[in-house]
Amino acid sequence: MSRLVVVSNRVPLPSARSRAGGLTVALHAALSEHGGLWFGWSGRRVRGASGEEHVERDGNITYRTIDLSWSDFEEYYNGFANRTLWPLLHFRMDLVDYNRETWDGYRRVNALFAERLARELRPDDIVWVHDYHLIPLAQGLREHGIDNRIGFFLHVPMPSSDLLAALPAHREVFAALSSYDLVGFQTARDLERFQDYVRLFGGGRVIGQGQLETAEGHRFRAGAFPISIDTGKIAQQAAAAERKLPVQKLRDSLTGRQLAIGVDRLDYSKGMPERFRAFERHLERHPERRGLLTFLQIAPPSRGEVPEYQALRQELEGVAGHINGLHAAPDWTPLRYVNRNFPHDVLTGFFRLADVGLVTPLRDGMNLVAKEFVASQDENDPGVLVLSRFAGAASELGEALQVNPYDLDGVADAIAQACVMPLAERRERWHAMMETLKRHDIEAWRRSYLGALAAA
């Protein structure tokens, strides 16, 4: 059987498996089936040149990682990947910082990865590349004579063709995707946007749904493969987490009040300032509910060295202070804003406690928190998911209360609706969403993508 080679920006080493998320577990299972290689950046930044390699083996899986120099890290990762591509792919052209120096760094690191990976590939290996950091990787591998089957999966959204075309290097960046045999997206809408780009700005044409041809006549395939979670495991984990001390402390601190929860990495795509203001609008529009609902927002910091993220953190702290200063009572703090990580099993216990899950990103490829919130609920007394229609998960979780995150009044009213929703309706909505998540879990996603890649 063919060996699977997974390539990602960061490689989760065996020593970190206890903290691994569902995606890591699924990819590890795929690699274990027939043996495999996981390749990518080590996470180390060194003062010298990039390129020192490290190899670990765990059973029939090899982990091969590469160190990056500080300058390569700044240009490839902090620069082009996260200050150019990330905002572009999340529809934030106003935050795109493009310059040729970081673009050169992005290409240089991808070329290094391609050179080193090409040495390790066997003729029948299947290569699966993940996310926007590594768009040019297949192109580099082809230049080294690699003709293996290579697939790519984009975990973030694909914006409209007009936005993509606004990037000065858009042809070089997105033409590189045609070097893959299969390009995977989170939703059918993402696939449609990419097909529009190929047709309108890429010089190619759409032969059929998911069948594309470049201006040079090269054909490749694309498809929608919505990523998911380990539904059964999370349900079990959440039920067991009710006995954990942090979960018990949270329950005791509520003193009988309802709980709304949001859990997001600190990022401007998550719509947290808008969510905070929508919660305040809820307090203003529904004064009869004052003191009855506590909103807990957990937002671990990320990319703290990037100015946009520093500004976001300051904004959230200011808005949270304003809401609590204006609306708090001696025995009630409306908004609890927490900037730190919690173990994943504790988070699922928090989800199970919550009456309302607030998942309202301005734009998100999928948003697995929405799915984890649903899977964590007590089937006898489930909470209600308030979900942005601009999250990829909205295409699958139609029974959630779907909202426009820019419509503060609409989100405020959805919070109120969720708080008073009858038990029978909550159960009906939850069962429908849970059935979807059981059928389409992380293993079904993995099998679907790799099956399509094998057939491409």
C-alpha positions in Angstrom: 0.0 0.0 0.0 1.1 3.6 -0.6 2.7 5.5 2.2 1.0 8.7 3.3 3.1 11.9 3.6 1.4 14.7 5.6 3.0 18.2 5.3 1.9 21.1 7.6 3.5 24.3 8.8 3.9 22.9 12.3 4.4 19.2 13.1 2.8 17.9 16.3 5.5 15.6 17.7 4.7 12.4 19.6 5.7 14.1 22.9 2.8 16.6 22.4 0.1 14.0 21.6 -1.7 14.4 24.9 -2.6 17.9 23.9 -3.5 17.0 20.3 -6.7 18.2 18.7 -9.1 16.2 16.5 -7.3 17.0 13.3 -3.9 15.8 14.6 -5.6 12.6 15.9 -7.2 11.9 12.5 -4.1 12.5 10.5 -2.1 10.4 12.9 -4.6 7.6 12.4 -4.2 7.9 8.6 -0.4 7.8 8.9 -0.5 4.8 11.1 -2.6 2.7 8.7 0.2 2.0 6.3 3.1 3.9 7.7 3.9 7.5 7.0 5.9 10.7 7.2 4.9 14.0 8.8 7.0 16.9 7.5 7.2 20.6 8.3 8.6 23.3 10.5 10.0 22.3 13.9 8.8 25.5 15.6 12.4 26.4 16.4 13.8 29.8 15.3 17.6 29.8 15.1 20.2 32.6 14.7 22.0 30.8 11.8 20.7 29.7 8.5 17.4 27.7 8.0 17.6 24.0 7.3 18.8 22.0 10.2 16.7 18.8 10.3 15.4 16.7 13.1 14.0 13.2 12.9 11.8 11.3 15.4 10.2 8.0 14.9 7.1 6.6 16.7 6.0 3.2 15.5 5.7 3.3 11.7 5.5 7.1 11.6 8.5 9.3 10.9 8.5 13.0 12.0 10.9 15.1 10.0 11.2 18.8 10.9 13.3 21.8 9.8 14.5 24.8 11.8 13.9 28.3 10.4 16.2 31.3 10.8 14.7 34.3 12.5 14.6 36.2 9.2 12.9 33.4 7.4 10.4 33.1 10.2 9.6 36.8 10.1 9.2 36.9 6.4 7.5 33.6 5.7 5.4 33.1 8.8 4.8 36.5 10.5 5.1 38.3 7.2 3.5 36.8 4.1 1.5 34.0 5.7 0.0 35.9 8.5 0.1 39.6 7.5 -0.7 39.1 3.8 -2.5 35.8 3.2 -4.4 35.4 6.5 -6.3 38.8 6.2 -6.8 38.4 2.5 -8.3 34.9 2.9 -10.6 36.3 5.7 -11.9 39.1 3.5 -9.9 41.8 5.3 -8.2 43.6 2.4 -7.8 46.6 4.7 -5.4 44.7 6.9 -3.3 43.1 4.0 0.3 44.1 4.3 2.1 43.1 1.1 5.7 43.7 0.2 8.1 41.9 -2.0 10.5 41.1 0.8 8.0 38.9 2.7 6.8 37.4 -0.6 10.4 36.4 -1.4 10.7 34.9 2.1 7.5 32.9 1.7 8.7 31.4 -1.6 12.2 30.8 -0.2 10.9 28.7 2.7 8.5 26.8 0.5 11.4 26.1 -1.9 13.5 24.8 1.0 10.7 22.5 2.2 10.2 21.2 -1.4 13.9 20.5 -1.8 14.2 18.6 1.5 10.9 16.7 1.1 11.7 15.7 -2.5 14.7 13.8 -1.2 12.5 11.7 1.2 9.7 10.8 -1.2 9.2 7.3 -2.5 7.7 6.7 -6.0 4.3 5.6 -4.7 3.9 8.0 -1.8 0.7 10.0 -1.5 1.4 13.6 -0.3 -1.2 15.6 1.6 -0.3 19.3 2.1 -2.2 21.5 4.6 -3.1 25.2 4.6 -2.2 28.6 3.3 1.4 28.6 4.6 2.3 26.0 1.9 0.4 26.9 -1.2 3.5 26.8 -3.5 4.8 23.5 -2.2 3.6 21.2 -4.9 4.9 23.5 -7.6 8.3 23.2 -6.0 8.1 19.5 -5.8 7.1 19.2 -9.5 10.2 21.3 -10.3 12.3 18.6 -8.5 10.8 16.0 -10.8 8.2 14.6 -8.3 5.2 13.2 -10.1 3.5 11.6 -7.1 -0.2 12.2 -6.3 -0.3 15.5 -4.3 -3.3 16.9 -2.6 -3.9 20.3 -0.8 -6.5 21.3 1.8 -7.3 24.9 2.7 -8.5 25.1 6.3 -9.4 28.8 6.0 -12.0 30.5 3.7 -11.6 31.3 0.1 -12.7 34.9 -0.6 -14.2 36.3 -3.7 -12.2 36.5 -6.9 -12.1 40.3 -6.9 -10.4 40.3 -3.5 -7.9 37.6 -4.6 -7.1 39.6 -7.7 -6.3 42.7 -5.6 -3.1 40.9 -4.3 -0.2 42.1 -6.4 1.2 38.6 -6.6 -2.1 36.8 -7.0 -1.3 35.0 -10.3 2.0 33.6 -8.8 0.3 32.6 -5.5 -2.9 31.0 -6.8 -1.6 29.5 -10.0 0.6 27.3 -7.8 -2.6 25.5 -6.7 -2.8 23.9 -10.2 0.2 21.8 -9.4 -1.9 19.8 -7.0 -4.0 16.9 -8.2 -6.8 17.8 -5.8 -7.4 21.1 -4.0 -9.8 20.8 -1.1 -12.0 23.5 0.5 -14.2 23.7 3.5 -17.5 24.5 1.8 -19.2 24.4 -1.7 -19.2 28.2 -1.6 -15.4 28.3 -1.2 -15.1 26.0 -4.2 -17.4 28.2 -6.2 -15.3 31.3 -5.4 -12.1 29.5 -6.4 -13.6 28.4 -9.7 -14.7 32.0 -10.3 -11.1 33.1 -9.7 -9.7 30.5 -12.1 -12.2 31.6 -14.8 -12.1 35.4 -14.3 -8.5 36.1 -13.3 -6.5 33.0 -13.6 -6.8 32.6 -17.3 -8.2 29.1 -17.0 -11.6 27.5 -17.4 -14.1 25.4 -15.5 -14.7 22.1 -17.4 -17.2 20.8 -14.9 -18.0 21.1 -11.2 -14.6 20.6 -9.6 -12.8 20.0 -12.8 -10.5 22.9 -13.8 -8.0 23.6 -16.6 -5.2 26.2 -16.6 -4.5 28.6 -19.5 -1.7 26.1 -20.5 -4.1 23.2 -20.7 -3.2 21.5 -17.4 -6.1 19.9 -15.6 -6.7 19.4 -11.9 -9.5 18.8 -9.6 -11.1 20.7 -6.7 -13.8 19.8 -4.2 -15.5 20.7 -0.9 -14.6 18.5 2.1 -16.1 20.1 5.3 -13.7 19.2 8.2 -15.3 17.9 11.4 -14.6 16.6 14.9 -14.3 13.3 16.8 -18.0 13.5 17.7 -18.2 10.5 20.0 -15.0 11.2 21.8 -16.0 14.8 22.6 -19.4 13.8 23.8 -17.8 11.3 26.3 -15.1 13.8 27.3 -17.7 16.5 28.1 -19.8 14.2 30.2 -16.7 13.1 32.2 -15.5 16.7 32.5 -18.5 17.6 34.7 -16.6 16.1 37.6 -13.5 18.2 37.0 -12.8 20.9 39.6 -12.6 23.9 37.2 -16.0 22.9 35.8 -17.5 22.5 39.2 -16.1 25.9 40.3 -17.6 27.6 37.2 -21.0 26.0 38.0 -20.9 27.1 41.6 -19.9 30.7 40.6 -23.0 31.1 38.4 -25.3 30.9 41.5 -28.2 29.6 39.3 -27.8 32.1 36.4 -27.7 31.0 32.8 -24.3 30.9 31.1 -23.4 32.0 27.5 -19.9 31.0 26.4 -17.5 31.9 23.6 -14.2 30.3 23.0 -11.9 31.7 20.3 -8.3 32.3 19.6 -7.6 36.0 19.9 -8.0 37.0 16.2 -9.8 39.7 14.4 -11.6 37.2 12.2 -13.5 35.9 15.2 -15.7 39.0 15.6 -15.3 39.3 19.3 -15.6 43.1 19.5 -18.9 42.8 17.7 -20.0 39.9 19.9 -19.2 41.9 23.1 -21.3 44.9 21.7 -24.1 42.5 20.7 -24.1 41.2 24.3 -24.4 44.7 25.6 -27.2 45.4 23.1 -28.9 42.3 24.5 -28.7 43.8 28.0 -30.2 47.1 26.7 -32.9 45.6 24.5 -34.0 43.0 27.1 -33.9 44.8 30.5 -36.1 42.1 32.0 -33.2 39.7 31.6 -30.6 41.8 33.5 -28.8 39.7 36.0 -30.0 36.4 34.6 -27.2 35.6 32.2 -23.4 35.6 32.5 -21.3 35.7 29.4 -17.9 33.9 29.6 -15.5 34.7 26.8 -12.3 32.7 26.7 -9.7 34.1 24.3 -6.2 32.8 24.5 -3.7 35.3 22.9 -2.0 34.5 19.6 0.5 36.2 17.4 1.2 38.7 20.2 4.1 40.3 18.2 1.7 41.3 15.4 0.4 44.9 15.9 -3.1 44.1 14.7 -3.4 41.5 17.5 -2.0 43.8 20.1 -4.6 46.4 19.1 -7.4 43.8 19.2 -6.5 42.8 22.7 -6.6 46.4 23.9 -9.9 47.0 22.2 -11.5 43.9 23.9 -10.2 44.8 27.3 -11.7 48.3 26.9 -15.1 47.1 25.7 -15.3 44.5 28.4 -14.5 47.1 31.1 -17.1 49.5 29.6 -19.8 46.8 29.7 -19.1 45.7 33.2 -18.7 49.2 34.5 -22.1 50.2 33.1 -24.2 47.1 33.7 -22.7 45.1 36.6 -24.4 44.7 40.0 -22.7 44.0 43.3 -23.5 40.3 43.0 -23.2 40.0 39.2 -20.5 40.6 36.6 -22.2 40.4 33.1 -19.0 39.7 31.1 -16.1 37.5 32.2 -13.2 37.9 29.8 -10.4 35.4 30.2 -7.1 35.6 28.3 -5.6 32.1 28.9 -5.7 28.5 27.7 -7.6 25.7 29.4 -7.2 22.0 28.7 -9.5 20.8 26.0 -11.4 18.4 28.2 -12.1 21.3 30.6 -13.4 23.4 27.7 -15.8 20.7 26.7 -17.0 20.6 30.3 -17.6 24.4 30.2 -19.6 23.9 26.9 -21.8 21.3 28.6 -22.6 23.8 31.4 -23.5 26.5 29.0 -27.1 27.4 28.0 -25.9 29.4 25.0 -22.9 28.9 22.7 -21.9 32.2 20.9 -19.9 31.4 17.8 -20.1 34.5 15.7 -17.0 35.0 13.6 -17.0 37.6 10.9 -15.5 34.9 8.6 -14.3 31.4 9.3 -13.3 28.4 7.2 -15.2 26.0 9.4 -15.1 26.8 13.2 -14.9 23.5 15.0 -15.9 25.2 18.3 -19.4 25.3 16.9 -19.4 21.5 16.4 -17.7 20.8 19.7 -20.3 22.9 21.5 -23.1 20.8 20.0 -21.3 17.5 20.7 -20.6 18.5 24.3 -24.3 19.0 25.3 -26.4 17.0 27.7 -29.0 15.4 25.4 -31.6 15.7 28.2 -31.1 19.4 28.6 -29.1 20.8 25.6 -27.9 24.4 25.2 -28.6 26.5 22.1 -26.0 27.4 19.5 -26.0 30.9 18.1 -23.9 30.7 14.9 -22.6 33.2 12.4 -23.9 32.5 8.9 -20.3 33.4 7.7 -18.8 30.4 9.5 -18.3 27.3 7.3 -20.1 25.2 10.0 -23.4 27.1 9.1 -23.7 25.1 5.9 -24.1 21.9 8.0 -25.7 23.1 11.3 -28.9 24.6 9.9 -30.7 24.0 13.2 -28.6 26.6 15.0 -29.8 30.1 15.5 -28.0 31.6 12.6 -27.1 35.3 12.7 -25.3 38.0 10.8 -22.5 39.0 13.2 -22.6 42.6 11.9 -26.3 42.9 13.0 -25.9 43.7 16.7 -29.6 43.8 17.3 -30.1 40.5 15.5 -27.5 38.8 17.6 -28.9 40.4 20.8 -32.3 39.0 20.0 -30.9 35.6 19.2 -29.3 35.5 22.6 -32.6 36.3 24.2 -34.4 33.7 22.1 -31.8 31.0 23.0 -32.2 31.8 26.7 -36.0 31.2 26.7 -36.2 28.5 24.1 -38.5 25.6 25.3 -36.9 22.3 26.1 -38.7 20.4 23.4 -37.4 22.8 20.7 -33.9 22.7 22.1 -33.9 18.9 22.0 -35.2 18.8 18.5 -32.6 21.2 17.2 -29.8 19.5 19.0 -30.7 16.0 17.9 -30.7 17.1 14.2 -27.3 18.7 14.5 -25.9 15.8 16.5 -27.0 13.3 13.8 -25.2 15.4 11.2 -22.0 15.4 13.4 -22.2 11.6 13.9 -22.5 10.9 10.2 -19.8 13.5 9.2 -17.1 13.2 11.8 -13.4 13.7 11.5 -12.8 10.1 10.2 -15.4 10.5 7.5 -13.7 13.7 6.5 -10.3 12.0 6.2 -11.7 9.1 4.3 -13.6 11.3 1.9 -10.7 13.5 1.1 -8.1 10.7 0.6 -10.6 8.7 -1.4 -11.1 11.6 -3.7 -7.3 12.2 -4.0 -6.8 8.5 -4.9 -9.4 8.8 -7.6 -8.2 12.2 -8.9 
